């Protein structure tokens, strides 16, 4: 049985700066979008947060090795999006009730 840290991890590229261009382009696109959503507030900001959470959840599932595009994952995502929609429209208490029912 091999130990988890028996072999050193190989780094791709030239260290921390290998993906700097991609990160800079991402910040150049997402920064103004976030500022506009913050400027408009309310539903625009909440929608941005929901989209960001969907992206984070998808990335986490991909990193954890889970299959993202399955019927169960789609139903869960649709249910959570519905709960978020209820919370946005009807208020936070209604969102918690919908989450408890889900």
Phi and psi restraints in degrees (range 20) as a CNS / XPLOR table:
assign (resid 1 and name C) (resid 2 and name N)
       (resid 2 and name CA) (resid 2 and name C) 1.0 -84.7 20.0 2
assign (resid 2 and name N) (resid 2 and name CA)
       (resid 2 and name C) (resid 3 and name N) 1.0 146.1 20.0 2
assign (resid 2 and name C) (resid 3 and name N)
       (resid 3 and name CA) (resid 3 and name C) 1.0 -79.3 20.0 2
assign (resid 3 and name N) (resid 3 and name CA)
       (resid 3 and name C) (resid 4 and name N) 1.0 153.5 20.0 2
assign (resid 3 and name C) (resid 4 and name N)
       (resid 4 and name CA) (resid 4 and name C) 1.0 -63.5 20.0 2
assign (resid 4 and name N) (resid 4 and name CA)
       (resid 4 and name C) (resid 5 and name N) 1.0 -33.8 20.0 2
assign (resid 4 and name C) (resid 5 and name N)
       (resid 5 and name CA) (resid 5 and name C) 1.0 -111.0 20.0 2
assign (resid 5 and name N) (resid 5 and name CA)
       (resid 5 and name C) (resid 6 and name N) 1.0 30.6 20.0 2
assign (resid 5 and name C) (resid 6 and name N)
       (resid 6 and name CA) (resid 6 and name C) 1.0 -73.2 20.0 2
assign (resid 6 and name N) (resid 6 and name CA)
       (resid 6 and name C) (resid 7 and name N) 1.0 -25.7 20.0 2
assign (resid 6 and name C) (resid 7 and name N)
       (resid 7 and name CA) (resid 7 and name C) 1.0 -121.2 20.0 2
assign (resid 7 and name N) (resid 7 and name CA)
       (resid 7 and name C) (resid 8 and name N) 1.0 139.4 20.0 2
assign (resid 7 and name C) (resid 8 and name N)
       (resid 8 and name CA) (resid 8 and name C) 1.0 -66.8 20.0 2
assign (resid 8 and name N) (resid 8 and name CA)
       (resid 8 and name C) (resid 9 and name N) 1.0 148.6 20.0 2
assign (resid 8 and name C) (resid 9 and name N)
       (resid 9 and name CA) (resid 9 and name C) 1.0 -79.9 20.0 2
assign (resid 9 and name N) (resid 9 and name CA)
       (resid 9 and name C) (resid 10 and name N) 1.0 131.4 20.0 2
assign (resid 9 and name C) (resid 10 and name N)
       (resid 10 and name CA) (resid 10 and name C) 1.0 -86.5 20.0 2
assign (resid 10 and name N) (resid 10 and name CA)
       (resid 10 and name C) (resid 11 and name N) 1.0 131.8 20.0 2
assign (resid 10 and name C) (resid 11 and name N)
       (resid 11 and name CA) (resid 11 and name C) 1.0 -91.1 20.0 2
assign (resid 11 and name N) (resid 11 and name CA)
       (resid 11 and name C) (resid 12 and name N) 1.0 139.2 20.0 2
assign (resid 11 and name C) (resid 12 and name N)
       (resid 12 and name CA) (resid 12 and name C) 1.0 -87.9 20.0 2
assign (resid 12 and name N) (resid 12 and name CA)
       (resid 12 and name C) (resid 13 and name N) 1.0 147.9 20.0 2
assign (resid 12 and name C) (resid 13 and name N)
       (resid 13 and name CA) (resid 13 and name C) 1.0 71.0 20.0 2
assign (resid 13 and name N) (resid 13 and name CA)
       (resid 13 and name C) (resid 14 and name N) 1.0 -153.3 20.0 2
assign (resid 13 and name C) (resid 14 and name N)
       (resid 14 and name CA) (resid 14 and name C) 1.0 -108.6 20.0 2
assign (resid 14 and name N) (resid 14 and name CA)
       (resid 14 and name C) (resid 15 and name N) 1.0 46.4 20.0 2
assign (resid 14 and name C) (resid 15 and name N)
       (resid 15 and name CA) (resid 15 and name C) 1.0 89.8 20.0 2
assign (resid 15 and name N) (resid 15 and name CA)
       (resid 15 and name C) (resid 16 and name N) 1.0 -144.4 20.0 2
assign (resid 15 and name C) (resid 16 and name N)
       (resid 16 and name CA) (resid 16 and name C) 1.0 -70.1 20.0 2
assign (resid 16 and name N) (resid 16 and name CA)
       (resid 16 and name C) (resid 17 and name N) 1.0 -19.2 20.0 2
assign (resid 16 and name C) (resid 17 and name N)
       (resid 17 and name CA) (resid 17 and name C) 1.0 -96.0 20.0 2
assign (resid 17 and name N) (resid 17 and name CA)
       (resid 17 and name C) (resid 18 and name N) 1.0 3.0 20.0 2
assign (resid 17 and name C) (resid 18 and name N)
       (resid 18 and name CA) (resid 18 and name C) 1.0 -66.8 20.0 2
assign (resid 18 and name N) (resid 18 and name CA)
       (resid 18 and name C) (resid 19 and name N) 1.0 -29.5 20.0 2
assign (resid 18 and name C) (resid 19 and name N)
       (resid 19 and name CA) (resid 19 and name C) 1.0 -111.9 20.0 2
assign (resid 19 and name N) (resid 19 and name CA)
       (resid 19 and name C) (resid 20 and name N) 1.0 24.7 20.0 2
assign (resid 19 and name C) (resid 20 and name N)
       (resid 20 and name CA) (resid 20 and name C) 1.0 -62.2 20.0 2
assign (resid 20 and name N) (resid 20 and name CA)
       (resid 20 and name C) (resid 21 and name N) 1.0 -40.5 20.0 2
assign (resid 20 and name C) (resid 21 and name N)
       (resid 21 and name CA) (resid 21 and name C) 1.0 -62.1 20.0 2
assign (resid 21 and name N) (resid 21 and name CA)
       (resid 21 and name C) (resid 22 and name N) 1.0 -42.1 20.0 2
assign (resid 21 and name C) (resid 22 and name N)
       (resid 22 and name CA) (resid 22 and name C) 1.0 -65.2 20.0 2
assign (resid 22 and name N) (resid 22 and name CA)
       (resid 22 and name C) (resid 23 and name N) 1.0 -42.5 20.0 2
assign (resid 22 and name C) (resid 23 and name N)
       (resid 23 and name CA) (resid 23 and name C) 1.0 -66.1 20.0 2
assign (resid 23 and name N) (resid 23 and name CA)
       (resid 23 and name C) (resid 24 and name N) 1.0 -38.0 20.0 2
assign (resid 23 and name C) (resid 24 and name N)
       (resid 24 and name CA) (resid 24 and name C) 1.0 -66.4 20.0 2
assign (resid 24 and name N) (resid 24 and name CA)
       (resid 24 and name C) (resid 25 and name N) 1.0 -43.1 20.0 2
assign (resid 24 and name C) (resid 25 and name N)
       (resid 25 and name CA) (resid 25 and name C) 1.0 -64.2 20.0 2
assign (resid 25 and name N) (resid 25 and name CA)
       (resid 25 and name C) (resid 26 and name N) 1.0 -40.2 20.0 2
assign (resid 25 and name C) (resid 26 and name N)
       (resid 26 and name CA) (resid 26 and name C) 1.0 -62.1 20.0 2
assign (resid 26 and name N) (resid 26 and name CA)
       (resid 26 and name C) (resid 27 and name N) 1.0 -43.4 20.0 2
assign (resid 26 and name C) (resid 27 and name N)
       (resid 27 and name CA) (resid 27 and name C) 1.0 -66.4 20.0 2
assign (resid 27 and name N) (resid 27 and name CA)
       (resid 27 and name C) (resid 28 and name N) 1.0 -35.3 20.0 2
assign (resid 27 and name C) (resid 28 and name N)
       (resid 28 and name CA) (resid 28 and name C) 1.0 -66.9 20.0 2
assign (resid 28 and name N) (resid 28 and name CA)
       (resid 28 and name C) (resid 29 and name N) 1.0 -29.7 20.0 2
assign (resid 28 and name C) (resid 29 and name N)
       (resid 29 and name CA) (resid 29 and name C) 1.0 -86.7 20.0 2
assign (resid 29 and name N) (resid 29 and name CA)
       (resid 29 and name C) (resid 30 and name N) 1.0 -48.2 20.0 2
assign (resid 29 and name C) (resid 30 and name N)
       (resid 30 and name CA) (resid 30 and name C) 1.0 -76.2 20.0 2
assign (resid 30 and name N) (resid 30 and name CA)
       (resid 30 and name C) (resid 31 and name N) 1.0 -29.0 20.0 2
assign (resid 30 and name C) (resid 31 and name N)
       (resid 31 and name CA) (resid 31 and name C) 1.0 -58.9 20.0 2
assign (resid 31 and name N) (resid 31 and name CA)
       (resid 31 and name C) (resid 32 and name N) 1.0 -54.8 20.0 2
assign (resid 31 and name C) (resid 32 and name N)
       (resid 32 and name CA) (resid 32 and name C) 1.0 -62.4 20.0 2
assign (resid 32 and name N) (resid 32 and name CA)
       (resid 32 and name C) (resid 33 and name N) 1.0 -34.5 20.0 2
assign (resid 32 and name C) (resid 33 and name N)
       (resid 33 and name CA) (resid 33 and name C) 1.0 -62.9 20.0 2
assign (resid 33 and name N) (resid 33 and name CA)
       (resid 33 and name C) (resid 34 and name N) 1.0 -44.3 20.0 2
assign (resid 33 and name C) (resid 34 and name N)
       (resid 34 and name CA) (resid 34 and name C) 1.0 -64.9 20.0 2
assign (resid 34 and name N) (resid 34 and name CA)
       (resid 34 and name C) (resid 35 and name N) 1.0 -40.8 20.0 2
assign (resid 34 and name C) (resid 35 and name N)
       (resid 35 and name CA) (resid 35 and name C) 1.0 -65.7 20.0 2
assign (resid 35 and name N) (resid 35 and name CA)
       (resid 35 and name C) (resid 36 and name N) 1.0 -39.4 20.0 2
assign (resid 35 and name C) (resid 36 and name N)
       (resid 36 and name CA) (resid 36 and name C) 1.0 -64.7 20.0 2
assign (resid 36 and name N) (resid 36 and name CA)
       (resid 36 and name C) (resid 37 and name N) 1.0 -43.1 20.0 2
assign (resid 36 and name C) (resid 37 and name N)
       (resid 37 and name CA) (resid 37 and name C) 1.0 -63.6 20.0 2
assign (resid 37 and name N) (resid 37 and name CA)
       (resid 37 and name C) (resid 38 and name N) 1.0 -38.4 20.0 2
assign (resid 37 and name C) (resid 38 and name N)
       (resid 38 and name CA) (resid 38 and name C) 1.0 -66.9 20.0 2
assign (resid 38 and name N) (resid 38 and name CA)
       (resid 38 and name C) (resid 39 and name N) 1.0 -38.6 20.0 2
assign (resid 38 and name C) (resid 39 and name N)
       (resid 39 and name CA) (resid 39 and name C) 1.0 -63.0 20.0 2
assign (resid 39 and name N) (resid 39 and name CA)
       (resid 39 and name C) (resid 40 and name N) 1.0 -46.4 20.0 2
assign (resid 39 and name C) (resid 40 and name N)
       (resid 40 and name CA) (resid 40 and name C) 1.0 -75.4 20.0 2
assign (resid 40 and name N) (resid 40 and name CA)
       (resid 40 and name C) (resid 41 and name N) 1.0 -26.8 20.0 2
assign (resid 40 and name C) (resid 41 and name N)
       (resid 41 and name CA) (resid 41 and name C) 1.0 64.0 20.0 2
assign (resid 41 and name N) (resid 41 and name CA)
       (resid 41 and name C) (resid 42 and name N) 1.0 -166.8 20.0 2
assign (resid 41 and name C) (resid 42 and name N)
       (resid 42 and name CA) (resid 42 and name C) 1.0 49.4 20.0 2
assign (resid 42 and name N) (resid 42 and name CA)
       (resid 42 and name C) (resid 43 and name N) 1.0 -119.7 20.0 2
assign (resid 42 and name C) (resid 43 and name N)
       (resid 43 and name CA) (resid 43 and name C) 1.0 -66.4 20.0 2
assign (resid 43 and name N) (resid 43 and name CA)
       (resid 43 and name C) (resid 44 and name N) 1.0 -35.3 20.0 2
assign (resid 43 and name C) (resid 44 and name N)
       (resid 44 and name CA) (resid 44 and name C) 1.0 -63.4 20.0 2
assign (resid 44 and name N) (resid 44 and name CA)
       (resid 44 and name C) (resid 45 and name N) 1.0 -44.7 20.0 2
assign (resid 44 and name C) (resid 45 and name N)
       (resid 45 and name CA) (resid 45 and name C) 1.0 -66.4 20.0 2
assign (resid 45 and name N) (resid 45 and name CA)
       (resid 45 and name C) (resid 46 and name N) 1.0 -43.7 20.0 2
assign (resid 45 and name C) (resid 46 and name N)
       (resid 46 and name CA) (resid 46 and name C) 1.0 -63.0 20.0 2
assign (resid 46 and name N) (resid 46 and name CA)
       (resid 46 and name C) (resid 47 and name N) 1.0 -40.2 20.0 2
assign (resid 46 and name C) (resid 47 and name N)
       (resid 47 and name CA) (resid 47 and name C) 1.0 -64.1 20.0 2
assign (resid 47 and name N) (resid 47 and name CA)
       (resid 47 and name C) (resid 48 and name N) 1.0 -39.8 20.0 2
assign (resid 47 and name C) (resid 48 and name N)
       (resid 48 and name CA) (resid 48 and name C) 1.0 -63.8 20.0 2
assign (resid 48 and name N) (resid 48 and name CA)
       (resid 48 and name C) (resid 49 and name N) 1.0 -41.7 20.0 2
assign (resid 48 and name C) (resid 49 and name N)
       (resid 49 and name CA) (resid 49 and name C) 1.0 -63.1 20.0 2
assign (resid 49 and name N) (resid 49 and name CA)
       (resid 49 and name C) (resid 50 and name N) 1.0 -42.1 20.0 2
assign (resid 49 and name C) (resid 50 and name N)
       (resid 50 and name CA) (resid 50 and name C) 1.0 -63.1 20.0 2
assign (resid 50 and name N) (resid 50 and name CA)
       (resid 50 and name C) (resid 51 and name N) 1.0 -44.9 20.0 2
assign (resid 50 and name C) (resid 51 and name N)
       (resid 51 and name CA) (resid 51 and name C) 1.0 -63.1 20.0 2
assign (resid 51 and name N) (resid 51 and name CA)
       (resid 51 and name C) (resid 52 and name N) 1.0 -40.8 20.0 2
assign (resid 51 and name C) (resid 52 and name N)
       (resid 52 and name CA) (resid 52 and name C) 1.0 -63.6 20.0 2
assign (resid 52 and name N) (resid 52 and name CA)
       (resid 52 and name C) (resid 53 and name N) 1.0 -41.4 20.0 2
assign (resid 52 and name C) (resid 53 and name N)
       (resid 53 and name CA) (resid 53 and name C) 1.0 -66.4 20.0 2
assign (resid 53 and name N) (resid 53 and name CA)
       (resid 53 and name C) (resid 54 and name N) 1.0 -36.9 20.0 2
assign (resid 53 and name C) (resid 54 and name N)
       (resid 54 and name CA) (resid 54 and name C) 1.0 -63.0 20.0 2
assign (resid 54 and name N) (resid 54 and name CA)
       (resid 54 and name C) (resid 55 and name N) 1.0 -43.7 20.0 2
assign (resid 54 and name C) (resid 55 and name N)
       (resid 55 and name CA) (resid 55 and name C) 1.0 -63.1 20.0 2
assign (resid 55 and name N) (resid 55 and name CA)
       (resid 55 and name C) (resid 56 and name N) 1.0 -42.8 20.0 2
assign (resid 55 and name C) (resid 56 and name N)
       (resid 56 and name CA) (resid 56 and name C) 1.0 -65.1 20.0 2
assign (resid 56 and name N) (resid 56 and name CA)
       (resid 56 and name C) (resid 57 and name N) 1.0 -41.8 20.0 2
assign (resid 56 and name C) (resid 57 and name N)
       (resid 57 and name CA) (resid 57 and name C) 1.0 -64.5 20.0 2
assign (resid 57 and name N) (resid 57 and name CA)
       (resid 57 and name C) (resid 58 and name N) 1.0 -40.4 20.0 2
assign (resid 57 and name C) (resid 58 and name N)
       (resid 58 and name CA) (resid 58 and name C) 1.0 -64.7 20.0 2
assign (resid 58 and name N) (resid 58 and name CA)
       (resid 58 and name C) (resid 59 and name N) 1.0 -43.5 20.0 2
assign (resid 58 and name C) (resid 59 and name N)
       (resid 59 and name CA) (resid 59 and name C) 1.0 -64.9 20.0 2
assign (resid 59 and name N) (resid 59 and name CA)
       (resid 59 and name C) (resid 60 and name N) 1.0 -41.5 20.0 2
assign (resid 59 and name C) (resid 60 and name N)
       (resid 60 and name CA) (resid 60 and name C) 1.0 -61.8 20.0 2
assign (resid 60 and name N) (resid 60 and name CA)
       (resid 60 and name C) (resid 61 and name N) 1.0 -44.9 20.0 2
assign (resid 60 and name C) (resid 61 and name N)
       (resid 61 and name CA) (resid 61 and name C) 1.0 -63.0 20.0 2
assign (resid 61 and name N) (resid 61 and name CA)
       (resid 61 and name C) (resid 62 and name N) 1.0 -39.5 20.0 2
assign (resid 61 and name C) (resid 62 and name N)
       (resid 62 and name CA) (resid 62 and name C) 1.0 -65.9 20.0 2
assign (resid 62 and name N) (resid 62 and name CA)
       (resid 62 and name C) (resid 63 and name N) 1.0 -43.2 20.0 2
assign (resid 62 and name C) (resid 63 and name N)
       (resid 63 and name CA) (resid 63 and name C) 1.0 -66.5 20.0 2
assign (resid 63 and name N) (resid 63 and name CA)
       (resid 63 and name C) (resid 64 and name N) 1.0 -31.7 20.0 2
assign (resid 63 and name C) (resid 64 and name N)
       (resid 64 and name CA) (resid 64 and name C) 1.0 -80.2 20.0 2
assign (resid 64 and name N) (resid 64 and name CA)
       (resid 64 and name C) (resid 65 and name N) 1.0 -5.4 20.0 2
assign (resid 64 and name C) (resid 65 and name N)
       (resid 65 and name CA) (resid 65 and name C) 1.0 86.7 20.0 2
assign (resid 65 and name N) (resid 65 and name CA)
       (resid 65 and name C) (resid 66 and name N) 1.0 14.4 20.0 2
assign (resid 65 and name C) (resid 66 and name N)
       (resid 66 and name CA) (resid 66 and name C) 1.0 -84.6 20.0 2
assign (resid 66 and name N) (resid 66 and name CA)
       (resid 66 and name C) (resid 67 and name N) 1.0 149.6 20.0 2
assign (resid 66 and name C) (resid 67 and name N)
       (resid 67 and name CA) (resid 67 and name C) 1.0 -79.8 20.0 2
assign (resid 67 and name N) (resid 67 and name CA)
       (resid 67 and name C) (resid 68 and name N) 1.0 125.7 20.0 2
assign (resid 67 and name C) (resid 68 and name N)
       (resid 68 and name CA) (resid 68 and name C) 1.0 -85.6 20.0 2
assign (resid 68 and name N) (resid 68 and name CA)
       (resid 68 and name C) (resid 69 and name N) 1.0 -39.4 20.0 2
assign (resid 68 and name C) (resid 69 and name N)
       (resid 69 and name CA) (resid 69 and name C) 1.0 -97.8 20.0 2
assign (resid 69 and name N) (resid 69 and name CA)
       (resid 69 and name C) (resid 70 and name N) 1.0 66.2 20.0 2
assign (resid 69 and name C) (resid 70 and name N)
       (resid 70 and name CA) (resid 70 and name C) 1.0 -114.9 20.0 2
assign (resid 70 and name N) (resid 70 and name CA)
       (resid 70 and name C) (resid 71 and name N) 1.0 159.8 20.0 2
assign (resid 70 and name C) (resid 71 and name N)
       (resid 71 and name CA) (resid 71 and name C) 1.0 -58.1 20.0 2
assign (resid 71 and name N) (resid 71 and name CA)
       (resid 71 and name C) (resid 72 and name N) 1.0 -39.9 20.0 2
assign (resid 71 and name C) (resid 72 and name N)
       (resid 72 and name CA) (resid 72 and name C) 1.0 -64.9 20.0 2
assign (resid 72 and name N) (resid 72 and name CA)
       (resid 72 and name C) (resid 73 and name N) 1.0 -41.9 20.0 2
assign (resid 72 and name C) (resid 73 and name N)
       (resid 73 and name CA) (resid 73 and name C) 1.0 -65.2 20.0 2
assign (resid 73 and name N) (resid 73 and name CA)
       (resid 73 and name C) (resid 74 and name N) 1.0 -38.4 20.0 2
assign (resid 73 and name C) (resid 74 and name N)
       (resid 74 and name CA) (resid 74 and name C) 1.0 -64.8 20.0 2
assign (resid 74 and name N) (resid 74 and name CA)
       (resid 74 and name C) (resid 75 and name N) 1.0 -43.6 20.0 2
assign (resid 74 and name C) (resid 75 and name N)
       (resid 75 and name CA) (resid 75 and name C) 1.0 -64.2 20.0 2
assign (resid 75 and name N) (resid 75 and name CA)
       (resid 75 and name C) (resid 76 and name N) 1.0 -40.6 20.0 2
assign (resid 75 and name C) (resid 76 and name N)
       (resid 76 and name CA) (resid 76 and name C) 1.0 -64.0 20.0 2
assign (resid 76 and name N) (resid 76 and name CA)
       (resid 76 and name C) (resid 77 and name N) 1.0 -44.8 20.0 2
assign (resid 76 and name C) (resid 77 and name N)
       (resid 77 and name CA) (resid 77 and name C) 1.0 -63.9 20.0 2
assign (resid 77 and name N) (resid 77 and name CA)
       (resid 77 and name C) (resid 78 and name N) 1.0 -41.0 20.0 2
assign (resid 77 and name C) (resid 78 and name N)
       (resid 78 and name CA) (resid 78 and name C) 1.0 -65.0 20.0 2
assign (resid 78 and name N) (resid 78 and name CA)
       (resid 78 and name C) (resid 79 and name N) 1.0 -40.2 20.0 2
assign (resid 78 and name C) (resid 79 and name N)
       (resid 79 and name CA) (resid 79 and name C) 1.0 -64.2 20.0 2
assign (resid 79 and name N) (resid 79 and name CA)
       (resid 79 and name C) (resid 80 and name N) 1.0 -43.8 20.0 2
assign (resid 79 and name C) (resid 80 and name N)
       (resid 80 and name CA) (resid 80 and name C) 1.0 -67.8 20.0 2
assign (resid 80 and name N) (resid 80 and name CA)
       (resid 80 and name C) (resid 81 and name N) 1.0 -35.9 20.0 2
assign (resid 80 and name C) (resid 81 and name N)
       (resid 81 and name CA) (resid 81 and name C) 1.0 -65.0 20.0 2
assign (resid 81 and name N) (resid 81 and name CA)
       (resid 81 and name C) (resid 82 and name N) 1.0 -37.7 20.0 2
assign (resid 81 and name C) (resid 82 and name N)
       (resid 82 and name CA) (resid 82 and name C) 1.0 -64.0 20.0 2
assign (resid 82 and name N) (resid 82 and name CA)
       (resid 82 and name C) (resid 83 and name N) 1.0 -41.8 20.0 2
assign (resid 82 and name C) (resid 83 and name N)
       (resid 83 and name CA) (resid 83 and name C) 1.0 -62.1 20.0 2
assign (resid 83 and name N) (resid 83 and name CA)
       (resid 83 and name C) (resid 84 and name N) 1.0 -43.5 20.0 2
assign (resid 83 and name C) (resid 84 and name N)
       (resid 84 and name CA) (resid 84 and name C) 1.0 -63.0 20.0 2
assign (resid 84 and name N) (resid 84 and name CA)
       (resid 84 and name C) (resid 85 and name N) 1.0 -39.6 20.0 2
assign (resid 84 and name C) (resid 85 and name N)
       (resid 85 and name CA) (resid 85 and name C) 1.0 -64.3 20.0 2
assign (resid 85 and name N) (resid 85 and name CA)
       (resid 85 and name C) (resid 86 and name N) 1.0 -41.9 20.0 2
assign (resid 85 and name C) (resid 86 and name N)
       (resid 86 and name CA) (resid 86 and name C) 1.0 -63.1 20.0 2
assign (resid 86 and name N) (resid 86 and name CA)
       (resid 86 and name C) (resid 87 and name N) 1.0 -42.3 20.0 2
assign (resid 86 and name C) (resid 87 and name N)
       (resid 87 and name CA) (resid 87 and name C) 1.0 -63.9 20.0 2
assign (resid 87 and name N) (resid 87 and name CA)
       (resid 87 and name C) (resid 88 and name N) 1.0 -36.3 20.0 2
assign (resid 87 and name C) (resid 88 and name N)
       (resid 88 and name CA) (resid 88 and name C) 1.0 -69.2 20.0 2
assign (resid 88 and name N) (resid 88 and name CA)
       (resid 88 and name C) (resid 89 and name N) 1.0 -42.9 20.0 2
assign (resid 88 and name C) (resid 89 and name N)
       (resid 89 and name CA) (resid 89 and name C) 1.0 -84.1 20.0 2
assign (resid 89 and name N) (resid 89 and name CA)
       (resid 89 and name C) (resid 90 and name N) 1.0 -48.3 20.0 2
assign (resid 89 and name C) (resid 90 and name N)
       (resid 90 and name CA) (resid 90 and name C) 1.0 -97.3 20.0 2
assign (resid 90 and name N) (resid 90 and name CA)
       (resid 90 and name C) (resid 91 and name N) 1.0 -10.2 20.0 2
assign (resid 90 and name C) (resid 91 and name N)
       (resid 91 and name CA) (resid 91 and name C) 1.0 112.9 20.0 2
assign (resid 91 and name N) (resid 91 and name CA)
       (resid 91 and name C) (resid 92 and name N) 1.0 165.6 20.0 2
assign (resid 91 and name C) (resid 92 and name N)
       (resid 92 and name CA) (resid 92 and name C) 1.0 -65.6 20.0 2
assign (resid 92 and name N) (resid 92 and name CA)
       (resid 92 and name C) (resid 93 and name N) 1.0 -39.9 20.0 2
assign (resid 92 and name C) (resid 93 and name N)
       (resid 93 and name CA) (resid 93 and name C) 1.0 -61.6 20.0 2
assign (resid 93 and name N) (resid 93 and name CA)
       (resid 93 and name C) (resid 94 and name N) 1.0 -43.3 20.0 2
assign (resid 93 and name C) (resid 94 and name N)
       (resid 94 and name CA) (resid 94 and name C) 1.0 -64.0 20.0 2
assign (resid 94 and name N) (resid 94 and name CA)
       (resid 94 and name C) (resid 95 and name N) 1.0 -35.0 20.0 2
assign (resid 94 and name C) (resid 95 and name N)
       (resid 95 and name CA) (resid 95 and name C) 1.0 -64.5 20.0 2
assign (resid 95 and name N) (resid 95 and name CA)
       (resid 95 and name C) (resid 96 and name N) 1.0 -41.1 20.0 2
assign (resid 95 and name C) (resid 96 and name N)
       (resid 96 and name CA) (resid 96 and name C) 1.0 -65.7 20.0 2
assign (resid 96 and name N) (resid 96 and name CA)
       (resid 96 and name C) (resid 97 and name N) 1.0 -39.2 20.0 2
assign (resid 96 and name C) (resid 97 and name N)
       (resid 97 and name CA) (resid 97 and name C) 1.0 -63.5 20.0 2
assign (resid 97 and name N) (resid 97 and name CA)
       (resid 97 and name C) (resid 98 and name N) 1.0 -44.1 20.0 2
assign (resid 97 and name C) (resid 98 and name N)
       (resid 98 and name CA) (resid 98 and name C) 1.0 -64.0 20.0 2
assign (resid 98 and name N) (resid 98 and name CA)
       (resid 98 and name C) (resid 99 and name N) 1.0 -37.3 20.0 2
assign (resid 98 and name C) (resid 99 and name N)
       (resid 99 and name CA) (resid 99 and name C) 1.0 -66.1 20.0 2
assign (resid 99 and name N) (resid 99 and name CA)
       (resid 99 and name C) (resid 100 and name N) 1.0 -38.8 20.0 2
assign (resid 99 and name C) (resid 100 and name N)
       (resid 100 and name CA) (resid 100 and name C) 1.0 -65.4 20.0 2
assign (resid 100 and name N) (resid 100 and name CA)
       (resid 100 and name C) (resid 101 and name N) 1.0 -36.6 20.0 2
assign (resid 100 and name C) (resid 101 and name N)
       (resid 101 and name CA) (resid 101 and name C) 1.0 -70.6 20.0 2
assign (resid 101 and name N) (resid 101 and name CA)
       (resid 101 and name C) (resid 102 and name N) 1.0 -36.3 20.0 2
